[in-house]
Amino acid sequence: MLHFTLRQLQVFEKVASHLNYSRAAEELYLSQPAVSMQIKQLEGHVGLALFEQMGKKIFLTEAGRELFHYARNIAQQLVEMEAMFDEMKGLGQGKLTLSVVNTANYFTPQLLATFCLRHPHINVQLQVANRDAVLKQLSDNSTDLAIMGQPPSGLDLSSKQFLDNPLVVIAAPSHPLAKLKKIKFAQLAEQTFLSREQGSGTRSAMERVFAQHHIQPRISMEMETNEAIKQAVQAGMGLGILSLHSIELELETKRLVVLNVEHFPLLRHWFVVHRSNKRLSSAALAFKEFLLHPAT
């Protein structure tokens, strides 16, 4: 039977998250030698090395990777347990960890502002990342809820649609296609595109629609943010495909235009997502209900 302490597991989880003893020590308000000692004691209980050092960097061993999986789940369960006891005590407060894909961050702050006015004692931690990273956070159980496009099938996730997400083709007002009232999809084969990176939901949707029309898009540059794509399109470097939610300001100021391309906009949806077996706190349940029924 293993006899390690929760404190040792907490220290391990921080070191494994950062792969850095100094950063873990800072977060835990411990000295680096104290962190190292806790890890050595934990390795003694487990009977296996949890980290290996190569040069100045440390890496998880196979045993370390297995323990990290359990440690993250245990840490999240402790957070959920604390929230449950707070609710039983009637403290009238709660914590919500929310992960959103980059594009959803254009409208999420407004939603959170309204939600926090209704629930002023709920503390919200917002994490913004690309689709792959958000799926990993759900898999790691390091977030309560996520806002993203429809998650892939085969994962143990519960998802509910709550908002439309139309994707449109954008161009600079001076672009030759901006003068056309109707554009055939085949005409896009001749155009240069600025695209989001692999792993982005927008990139995946773009690739699917081009594949359906048997066209290989000419992608001249990959960018990790919608802002970078908008700036490049405004500069005349090519076309882009983005969510209508992400370009409202640029349309109002006439720095960008939406092209009238057949089969566009691509109508996708935003979903609120969580692990199927996760016990949602009152704060998470309240926010999910707010998204699904905002008028109530």
Residue frames as qw, qx, qy, qz and C-alpha x, y, z in Angstrom:
[[0.000, 0.888, 0.459, 0.000, 0.00, 0.00, 0.00],
 [0.385, 0.479, -0.030, 0.788, 1.24, 3.49, -0.85],
 [0.434, -0.676, -0.460, 0.380, 1.64, 5.87, 2.10],
 [0.310, 0.200, 0.076, 0.926, 2.39, 9.23, 0.51],
 [0.006, 0.551, 0.490, -0.676, 0.68, 12.41, 1.70],
 [0.361, 0.823, 0.436, 0.055, -1.66, 14.75, -0.15],
 [0.107, -0.916, 0.194, 0.335, 0.98, 17.47, 0.24],
 [0.435, -0.341, 0.691, 0.466, 3.56, 15.33, -1.55],
 [0.455, 0.468, 0.710, 0.264, 1.06, 14.68, -4.33],
 [0.147, 0.952, 0.221, -0.152, 0.29, 18.42, -4.59],
 [0.242, -0.751, 0.431, 0.437, 4.00, 19.24, -4.85],
 [0.489, -0.021, 0.771, 0.407, 4.48, 16.55, -7.49],
 [0.401, 0.710, 0.575, 0.076, 1.53, 17.85, -9.53],
 [0.051, 0.962, -0.038, -0.266, 3.01, 21.37, -9.62],
 [0.327, -0.557, 0.627, 0.434, 6.49, 20.16, -10.60],
 [0.486, 0.211, 0.797, 0.292, 5.03, 17.87, -13.27],
 [0.331, 0.849, 0.398, -0.105, 2.87, 20.70, -14.65],
 [0.092, 0.959, -0.197, -0.184, 5.82, 23.08, -15.08],
 [0.915, 0.180, -0.079, 0.353, 8.67, 20.55, -15.37],
 [0.283, 0.599, -0.273, 0.697, 10.52, 23.06, -13.26],
 [0.543, -0.385, -0.617, 0.421, 11.30, 22.89, -9.53],
 [0.184, -0.080, -0.188, 0.961, 11.75, 26.66, -9.14],
 [0.340, -0.234, -0.317, -0.854, 8.37, 27.58, -10.64],
 [0.629, -0.403, -0.651, -0.130, 6.64, 24.92, -8.54],
 [0.470, -0.264, -0.506, 0.673, 8.35, 26.26, -5.40],
 [0.027, -0.067, -0.002, -0.997, 7.17, 29.81, -6.20],
 [0.503, -0.324, -0.469, -0.650, 3.54, 28.73, -6.65],
 [0.719, -0.401, -0.567, 0.029, 3.59, 26.69, -3.43],
 [0.227, -0.864, 0.233, -0.383, 5.50, 29.32, -1.41],
 [0.909, -0.357, 0.140, 0.161, 8.17, 26.73, -0.59],
 [0.136, -0.743, 0.565, 0.332, 11.92, 26.69, -0.98],
 [0.678, 0.447, -0.511, -0.282, 13.37, 24.67, -3.84],
 [0.151, 0.305, -0.911, 0.233, 15.13, 22.24, -1.45],
 [0.482, 0.062, 0.640, -0.595, 11.80, 21.62, 0.31],
 [0.763, 0.400, -0.089, -0.499, 10.17, 20.78, -3.03],
 [0.492, 0.462, -0.736, -0.057, 13.04, 18.45, -3.96],
 [0.124, -0.205, 0.876, -0.419, 12.75, 16.67, -0.61],
 [0.669, 0.199, 0.391, -0.601, 8.99, 16.13, -1.03],
 [0.738, 0.462, -0.352, -0.344, 9.60, 14.61, -4.48],
 [0.289, 0.407, -0.854, 0.147, 12.34, 12.31, -3.14],
 [0.363, -0.056, 0.760, -0.536, 10.06, 11.14, -0.34],
 [0.755, 0.336, 0.125, -0.549, 7.25, 10.50, -2.84],
 [0.610, 0.485, -0.604, -0.167, 9.60, 8.51, -5.10],
 [0.011, -0.302, 0.891, -0.339, 10.57, 6.47, -2.02],
 [0.589, 0.130, 0.562, -0.567, 6.92, 5.61, -1.35],
 [0.770, 0.473, -0.103, -0.416, 6.24, 4.76, -5.00],
 [0.780, -0.251, 0.531, 0.216, 9.49, 2.85, -5.42],
 [0.649, 0.455, 0.402, 0.459, 10.16, 4.34, -8.85],
 [0.251, -0.241, 0.094, 0.933, 11.81, 7.45, -10.25],
 [0.297, 0.758, 0.532, -0.234, 9.23, 10.05, -11.27],
 [0.285, 0.934, -0.118, -0.179, 11.55, 12.48, -13.06],
 [0.825, -0.015, 0.206, 0.526, 14.72, 12.18, -15.08],
 [0.049, -0.892, 0.109, 0.436, 17.16, 14.99, -15.81],
 [0.746, 0.336, 0.310, 0.485, 18.76, 15.60, -19.20],
 [0.321, 0.446, -0.001, 0.836, 21.10, 18.57, -19.16],
 [0.049, -0.051, 0.392, -0.917, 19.32, 21.39, -17.34],
 [0.597, -0.121, -0.226, -0.760, 15.82, 20.09, -18.11],
 [0.322, -0.058, 0.888, -0.323, 13.69, 17.54, -16.26],
 [0.531, 0.021, -0.568, -0.629, 11.22, 15.14, -17.84],
 [0.774, -0.198, 0.347, -0.491, 8.57, 12.80, -16.50],
 [0.081, -0.222, 0.963, 0.129, 9.42, 9.11, -16.49],
 [0.413, -0.227, -0.755, -0.455, 6.78, 6.56, -17.51],
 [0.366, -0.445, -0.740, 0.347, 5.85, 6.19, -13.83],
 [0.080, -0.306, -0.199, 0.928, 5.75, 9.97, -13.50],
 [0.283, -0.047, -0.462, -0.839, 3.35, 10.31, -16.42],
 [0.450, -0.373, -0.796, -0.157, 1.02, 7.72, -14.90],
 [0.320, -0.452, -0.578, 0.600, 1.09, 9.40, -11.50],
 [0.014, 0.130, -0.071, -0.989, 0.53, 12.83, -13.09],
 [0.359, -0.284, -0.648, -0.608, -2.72, 11.57, -14.62],
 [0.504, -0.515, -0.685, 0.104, -4.03, 10.44, -11.22],
 [0.331, -0.300, -0.331, 0.831, -2.64, 13.48, -9.39],
 [0.123, -0.080, -0.233, -0.961, -4.56, 15.91, -11.61],
 [0.492, -0.408, -0.639, -0.428, -7.79, 14.00, -11.12],
 [0.522, -0.446, -0.601, 0.409, -7.30, 13.87, -7.35],
 [0.192, -0.147, -0.133, 0.961, -6.52, 17.60, -7.24],
 [0.289, -0.218, -0.390, -0.847, -9.70, 18.40, -9.17],
 [0.558, -0.447, -0.686, -0.132, -11.79, 16.14, -6.94],
 [0.413, -0.349, -0.480, 0.691, -10.46, 17.96, -3.87],
 [0.047, 0.003, -0.091, -0.995, -11.52, 21.28, -5.42],
 [0.467, -0.318, -0.575, -0.592, -14.97, 19.85, -6.14],
 [0.548, -0.409, -0.688, 0.244, -15.21, 18.50, -2.58],
 [0.235, -0.226, -0.303, 0.896, -14.33, 21.91, -1.13],
 [0.242, -0.112, -0.296, -0.917, -16.96, 23.58, -3.33],
 [0.534, -0.371, -0.704, -0.284, -19.55, 21.02, -2.25],
 [0.459, -0.404, -0.595, 0.521, -18.86, 21.67, 1.45],
 [0.056, -0.092, -0.053, 0.993, -19.06, 25.43, 0.85],
 [0.394, -0.252, -0.499, -0.729, -22.47, 24.93, -0.73],
 [0.565, -0.412, -0.714, 0.042, -23.62, 22.80, 2.22],
 [0.345, -0.335, -0.420, 0.769, -22.52, 25.56, 4.58],
 [0.139, 0.864, 0.483, 0.044, -24.62, 28.03, 2.57],
 [0.431, -0.428, 0.066, 0.791, -21.72, 30.40, 1.92],
 [0.388, 0.843, 0.282, -0.244, -23.44, 31.78, -1.22],
 [0.105, 0.801, -0.471, -0.355, -20.27, 31.72, -3.25],
 [0.924, 0.132, 0.348, 0.085, -18.46, 29.46, -5.66],
 [0.189, -0.590, 0.561, 0.549, -15.66, 29.01, -8.16],
 [0.802, 0.522, 0.268, -0.113, -15.90, 28.41, -11.90],
 [0.327, -0.451, 0.596, 0.578, -13.02, 27.47, -14.18],
 [0.666, 0.647, 0.286, -0.237, -14.00, 28.16, -17.79],
 [0.426, -0.271, 0.592, 0.628, -11.95, 27.30, -20.87],
 [0.559, 0.726, 0.244, -0.316, -12.79, 28.88, -24.24],
 [0.704, 0.252, 0.362, 0.557, -11.31, 28.60, -27.70],
 [0.308, -0.174, 0.074, 0.932, -9.69, 31.77, -29.03],
 [0.086, -0.338, -0.494, -0.797, -12.58, 32.86, -31.25],
 [0.420, -0.649, -0.628, -0.089, -15.15, 32.42, -28.48],
 [0.432, -0.401, -0.321, 0.741, -13.23, 34.98, -26.41],
 [0.041, 0.235, 0.265, 0.934, -14.74, 37.73, -28.61],
 [0.481, -0.484, -0.318, -0.659, -18.15, 37.26, -26.99],
 [0.657, -0.300, -0.649, 0.239, -17.41, 35.36, -23.75],
 [0.244, -0.024, -0.401, 0.883, -16.42, 38.48, -21.71],
 [0.375, -0.216, -0.124, -0.893, -19.85, 40.04, -22.38],
 [0.730, -0.292, -0.561, -0.257, -21.56, 36.82, -21.29],
 [0.586, -0.165, -0.589, 0.531, -19.44, 36.66, -18.15],
 [0.007, 0.157, -0.203, 0.967, -20.17, 40.30, -17.33],
 [0.596, -0.294, -0.249, -0.705, -23.93, 39.61, -17.36],
 [0.784, -0.215, -0.582, 0.029, -23.51, 36.34, -15.46],
 [0.468, -0.027, -0.516, 0.717, -21.34, 37.93, -12.76],
 [0.247, -0.275, 0.070, -0.927, -23.90, 40.71, -12.26],
 [0.768, -0.294, -0.324, -0.467, -26.48, 38.01, -11.50],
 [0.911, -0.312, -0.219, 0.156, -24.03, 35.99, -9.37],
 [0.109, 0.903, -0.296, 0.291, -21.58, 38.50, -7.85],
 [0.575, -0.631, 0.503, -0.136, -20.08, 36.02, -5.36],
 [0.950, 0.153, 0.231, 0.144, -18.93, 33.49, -7.96],
 [0.214, -0.735, 0.484, 0.424, -15.22, 33.70, -8.77],
 [0.854, 0.501, 0.132, -0.051, -14.46, 32.93, -12.44],
 [0.396, -0.536, 0.571, 0.480, -11.11, 31.80, -13.84],
 [0.714, 0.651, 0.062, -0.251, -11.02, 32.17, -17.64],
 [0.527, -0.347, 0.638, 0.440, -8.58, 30.14, -19.76],
 [0.604, 0.705, -0.035, -0.371, -8.22, 30.96, -23.49],
 [0.396, -0.377, 0.764, 0.344, -6.51, 28.51, -25.87],
 [0.433, 0.253, -0.592, -0.631, -6.92, 26.82, -29.24],
 [0.848, -0.088, -0.184, -0.488, -9.25, 23.87, -29.76],
 [0.769, 0.136, -0.599, 0.176, -6.67, 21.13, -29.15],
 [0.183, 0.259, -0.607, 0.729, -5.53, 22.74, -25.91],
 [0.555, -0.213, 0.196, -0.780, -9.12, 23.14, -24.64],
 [0.894, -0.014, -0.362, -0.265, -9.83, 19.47, -25.41],
 [0.585, 0.193, -0.652, 0.442, -6.72, 18.56, -23.42],
 [0.152, -0.277, 0.467, -0.826, -7.91, 20.67, -20.49],
 [0.792, -0.139, -0.038, -0.594, -11.20, 18.78, -20.56],
 [0.854, 0.116, -0.507, 0.033, -9.35, 15.47, -20.78],
 [0.400, 0.239, -0.613, 0.637, -7.08, 16.45, -17.87],
 [0.421, -0.701, -0.576, 0.009, -10.12, 17.54, -15.83],
 [0.406, -0.190, -0.201, 0.871, -8.43, 20.91, -15.29],
 [0.195, -0.079, -0.124, -0.970, -11.51, 22.91, -16.26],
 [0.400, 0.265, 0.695, -0.535, -15.18, 22.82, -15.23],
 [0.590, 0.665, 0.426, -0.169, -16.75, 23.91, -18.52],
 [0.351, -0.203, 0.481, 0.777, -15.57, 24.77, -22.01],
 [0.503, 0.721, 0.203, -0.431, -16.99, 26.88, -24.82],
 [0.217, -0.359, 0.730, 0.540, -15.99, 25.58, -28.24],
 [0.594, 0.224, -0.462, -0.620, -17.29, 24.24, -31.54],
 [0.940, -0.127, -0.031, -0.314, -18.80, 20.77, -31.54],
 [0.369, -0.594, 0.714, 0.027, -16.28, 18.41, -29.90],
 [0.416, 0.301, -0.793, -0.328, -15.12, 15.33, -31.81],
 [0.891, -0.208, -0.126, -0.384, -17.07, 12.11, -31.33],
 [0.829, 0.114, -0.496, 0.231, -15.62, 9.28, -29.31],
 [0.198, 0.299, -0.540, 0.762, -14.69, 11.41, -26.29],
 [0.335, -0.507, -0.765, 0.212, -16.47, 11.06, -22.96],
 [0.063, -0.072, -0.115, 0.989, -17.93, 14.57, -23.15],
 [0.139, 0.697, 0.686, -0.153, -21.35, 16.12, -22.71],
 [0.169, -0.077, 0.227, 0.956, -22.10, 19.03, -25.06],
 [0.207, 0.727, 0.621, -0.207, -25.04, 21.37, -25.59],
 [0.318, 0.399, 0.344, 0.788, -25.47, 23.86, -28.45],
 [0.144, -0.705, -0.483, 0.498, -26.28, 27.40, -27.32],
 [0.108, 0.808, -0.063, -0.576, -25.27, 29.92, -30.04],
 [0.783, 0.586, 0.162, 0.131, -24.82, 30.11, -33.83],
 [0.432, -0.628, 0.370, 0.531, -21.29, 30.60, -35.16],
 [0.715, 0.677, 0.175, 0.001, -21.28, 31.65, -38.84],
 [0.564, -0.363, 0.386, 0.633, -17.91, 31.51, -40.64],
 [0.468, 0.856, 0.160, -0.152, -17.43, 34.02, -43.48],
 [0.715, 0.222, 0.166, 0.641, -14.84, 34.85, -46.12],
 [0.149, -0.916, -0.110, 0.355, -13.24, 38.24, -45.44],
 [0.645, 0.375, 0.194, 0.637, -11.23, 40.60, -47.63],
 [0.208, -0.363, -0.067, 0.906, -9.82, 44.09, -47.69],
 [0.405, 0.719, 0.349, -0.444, -12.30, 46.59, -49.23],
 [0.224, 0.724, -0.426, -0.495, -9.79, 47.13, -52.07],
 [0.428, -0.129, 0.874, 0.190, -9.63, 43.43, -53.01],
 [0.239, 0.103, -0.608, -0.750, -10.89, 42.71, -56.57],
 [0.247, -0.319, -0.908, -0.114, -13.47, 40.18, -55.30],
 [0.025, -0.414, -0.551, 0.724, -14.97, 42.80, -52.99],
 [0.263, 0.271, -0.207, -0.903, -16.57, 44.42, -56.05],
 [0.329, -0.070, -0.839, -0.428, -18.48, 41.28, -57.06],
 [0.614, -0.257, 0.131, -0.735, -22.05, 40.69, -55.91],
 [0.957, -0.106, 0.178, -0.203, -21.86, 36.91, -56.25],
 [0.078, 0.659, -0.745, -0.071, -18.76, 34.73, -56.15],
 [0.925, 0.067, -0.331, -0.176, -18.58, 31.09, -57.23],
 [0.775, -0.566, 0.274, 0.065, -16.78, 28.80, -54.79],
 [0.876, 0.234, 0.164, 0.390, -14.45, 27.68, -57.60],
 [0.283, 0.860, -0.091, 0.414, -13.08, 31.24, -57.81],
 [0.552, -0.784, 0.270, -0.087, -11.52, 30.76, -54.36],
 [0.937, -0.004, 0.168, 0.306, -9.09, 28.24, -55.87],
 [0.548, 0.610, 0.008, 0.572, -7.23, 31.16, -57.47],
 [0.222, -0.879, 0.092, -0.412, -6.96, 33.13, -54.22],
 [0.447, 0.257, -0.662, 0.544, -4.33, 33.22, -51.48],
 [0.621, -0.666, -0.315, -0.268, -5.53, 32.61, -47.92],
 [0.024, 0.478, -0.639, 0.602, -4.25, 33.53, -44.47],
 [0.756, -0.284, -0.531, -0.257, -5.20, 30.71, -42.13],
 [0.611, -0.639, 0.346, -0.313, -5.30, 29.74, -38.47],
 [0.001, 0.505, -0.862, 0.033, -2.88, 27.07, -37.28],
 [0.597, -0.065, -0.779, -0.179, -3.45, 23.31, -37.33],
 [0.285, -0.241, -0.782, 0.500, -5.56, 22.38, -34.30],
 [0.217, 0.173, 0.183, -0.943, -7.84, 25.38, -34.68],
 [0.441, 0.445, 0.743, -0.234, -11.55, 24.71, -35.17],
 [0.390, 0.777, -0.011, -0.493, -11.74, 27.43, -37.83],
 [0.076, 0.537, -0.752, -0.376, -8.87, 25.80, -39.77],
 [0.297, 0.068, 0.952, -0.004, -10.60, 22.40, -39.61],
 [0.459, 0.638, 0.500, -0.363, -13.88, 23.86, -40.92],
 [0.275, 0.760, -0.324, -0.492, -12.02, 25.63, -43.73],
 [0.054, -0.356, 0.892, 0.272, -10.26, 22.44, -44.80],
 [0.403, 0.285, 0.855, -0.161, -13.52, 20.45, -44.75],
 [0.475, 0.726, 0.277, -0.413, -15.43, 22.85, -47.02],
 [0.229, 0.691, -0.539, -0.423, -12.56, 23.04, -49.52],
 [0.200, -0.175, 0.958, 0.110, -12.25, 19.24, -49.54],
 [0.499, 0.463, 0.665, -0.309, -15.99, 18.94, -50.25],
 [0.501, 0.808, 0.028, -0.309, -15.42, 21.01, -53.40],
 [0.895, 0.139, 0.206, 0.370, -12.24, 19.11, -54.32],
 [0.302, 0.863, -0.124, 0.387, -10.12, 22.26, -54.08],
 [0.723, -0.225, -0.294, 0.584, -6.79, 22.61, -52.32],
 [0.089, -0.987, -0.131, 0.030, -6.68, 26.05, -50.63],
 [0.601, 0.472, -0.203, 0.612, -3.59, 28.13, -51.31],
 [0.548, -0.815, -0.151, 0.108, -2.47, 29.00, -47.78],
 [0.478, 0.697, -0.249, 0.474, 0.37, 31.50, -47.86],
 [0.098, 0.422, -0.581, 0.689, 0.73, 31.93, -44.12],
 [0.589, -0.475, -0.654, 0.003, -0.43, 30.31, -40.87],
 [0.038, -0.496, 0.309, -0.811, -1.19, 32.52, -37.86],
 [0.316, -0.195, -0.864, 0.341, -2.07, 31.65, -34.28],
 [0.069, 0.457, 0.514, -0.722, -4.53, 34.49, -33.64],
 [0.324, 0.735, 0.582, 0.128, -7.57, 35.94, -35.38],
 [0.075, -0.921, -0.002, 0.384, -6.12, 39.41, -34.84],
 [0.341, -0.441, 0.597, 0.577, -3.04, 38.58, -36.90],
 [0.370, 0.357, 0.774, 0.369, -5.22, 37.25, -39.74],
 [0.142, 0.890, 0.418, -0.108, -7.40, 40.38, -39.71],
 [0.180, -0.814, 0.236, 0.499, -4.37, 42.65, -39.87],
 [0.370, -0.200, 0.728, 0.542, -2.86, 40.66, -42.75],
 [0.313, 0.582, 0.717, 0.221, -6.14, 40.65, -44.69],
 [0.026, 0.937, 0.200, -0.284, -6.50, 44.42, -44.16],
 [0.250, -0.668, 0.449, 0.538, -2.97, 44.82, -45.56],
 [0.666, 0.574, -0.222, -0.422, -4.03, 43.06, -48.77],
 [0.123, -0.478, 0.866, 0.080, -2.01, 39.89, -48.20],
 [0.210, -0.071, -0.937, -0.269, -4.93, 37.59, -49.05],
 [0.611, -0.404, -0.294, -0.614, -8.34, 36.37, -47.93],
 [0.043, -0.201, 0.843, -0.497, -9.33, 34.88, -44.59],
 [0.580, -0.386, -0.606, -0.384, -12.10, 32.72, -43.17],
 [0.100, 0.107, -0.651, 0.745, -13.17, 33.73, -39.68],
 [0.104, -0.573, -0.786, 0.208, -16.16, 33.72, -37.37],
 [0.000, -0.734, -0.318, -0.600, -18.52, 36.63, -37.86],
 [0.567, -0.782, -0.240, 0.098, -18.25, 37.17, -34.09],
 [0.684, -0.353, 0.067, 0.635, -14.57, 38.08, -34.45],
 [0.366, 0.170, 0.334, 0.852, -14.90, 40.86, -37.06],
 [0.020, -0.824, -0.565, 0.027, -17.81, 43.02, -35.88],
 [0.240, -0.790, 0.008, 0.563, -15.61, 46.05, -35.13],
 [0.305, -0.243, 0.573, 0.721, -13.76, 45.82, -38.46],
 [0.167, 0.519, 0.742, 0.391, -17.06, 45.64, -40.36],
 [0.106, -0.883, -0.394, 0.231, -18.41, 48.69, -38.52],
 [0.220, -0.765, 0.220, 0.564, -15.26, 50.70, -39.32],
 [0.736, 0.661, 0.023, -0.143, -15.20, 49.34, -42.91],
 [0.139, -0.700, 0.678, 0.174, -11.67, 48.00, -42.58],
 [0.194, -0.074, 0.960, 0.190, -12.87, 44.58, -43.76],
 [0.643, 0.143, -0.154, -0.737, -15.72, 43.29, -45.94],
 [0.620, 0.000, 0.772, -0.144, -17.53, 39.96, -46.07],
 [0.185, 0.250, -0.693, -0.650, -17.49, 38.38, -49.52],
 [0.769, 0.160, 0.233, -0.574, -20.72, 36.93, -50.91],
 [0.153, 0.353, -0.894, -0.229, -19.37, 33.46, -51.73],
 [0.795, -0.111, -0.365, -0.472, -21.72, 30.58, -52.52],
 [0.798, -0.187, -0.557, 0.135, -22.06, 28.04, -49.69],
 [0.341, -0.048, -0.470, 0.813, -21.08, 30.73, -47.19],
 [0.197, -0.641, 0.645, -0.367, -21.54, 31.54, -44.42],
 [0.537, 0.006, -0.841, 0.070, -20.66, 28.15, -42.99],
 [0.570, -0.572, 0.041, -0.588, -23.18, 27.78, -40.19],
 [0.529, 0.043, -0.768, 0.360, -21.50, 26.20, -37.20],
 [0.559, -0.724, -0.245, -0.322, -22.49, 26.39, -33.54],
 [0.036, 0.527, -0.636, 0.562, -21.00, 27.12, -30.16],
 [0.775, -0.313, -0.539, -0.106, -21.33, 24.42, -27.51],
 [0.379, -0.669, 0.486, -0.416, -20.95, 24.36, -23.74],
 [0.813, 0.181, -0.554, 0.008, -18.96, 21.21, -22.94],
 [0.392, -0.622, 0.588, -0.337, -17.87, 19.25, -19.87],
 [0.151, 0.214, -0.965, 0.000, -16.78, 15.73, -19.01],
 [0.595, -0.291, -0.561, -0.497, -19.78, 13.39, -18.95],
 [0.695, -0.372, -0.590, 0.175, -19.02, 11.99, -15.50],
 [0.260, 0.220, -0.338, 0.877, -18.06, 15.30, -13.91],
 [0.250, -0.697, -0.628, 0.241, -20.00, 16.45, -10.86],
 [0.199, 0.578, 0.126, 0.781, -20.67, 20.08, -11.71],
 [0.196, -0.249, -0.520, 0.794, -20.59, 22.58, -8.87],
 [0.147, 0.776, 0.540, -0.292, -23.48, 24.98, -8.31],
 [0.014, -0.709, 0.219, 0.671, -21.38, 27.71, -10.00],
 [0.095, -0.177, 0.802, 0.562, -20.79, 25.56, -13.10],
 [0.149, 0.490, 0.857, 0.053, -24.43, 24.47, -13.23],
 [0.087, 0.798, 0.309, -0.510, -25.55, 28.10, -12.93],
 [0.011, 0.577, -0.432, -0.693, -23.32, 29.20, -15.81],
 [0.125, 0.072, 0.906, 0.397, -24.40, 26.29, -18.01],
 [0.132, 0.661, 0.722, -0.155, -28.05, 27.13, -17.36],
 [0.030, 0.761, 0.025, -0.648, -27.32, 30.80, -18.10],
 [0.044, -0.340, 0.667, 0.662, -25.86, 29.89, -21.52],
 [0.057, 0.253, 0.925, 0.278, -28.70, 27.56, -22.44],
 [0.107, -0.771, -0.614, -0.133, -31.49, 29.84, -21.15],
 [0.357, 0.107, -0.154, 0.915, -30.08, 33.41, -21.02],
 [0.250, -0.490, -0.232, -0.803, -33.47, 35.11, -20.69],
 [0.695, -0.540, -0.456, -0.131, -34.47, 33.29, -17.50]]
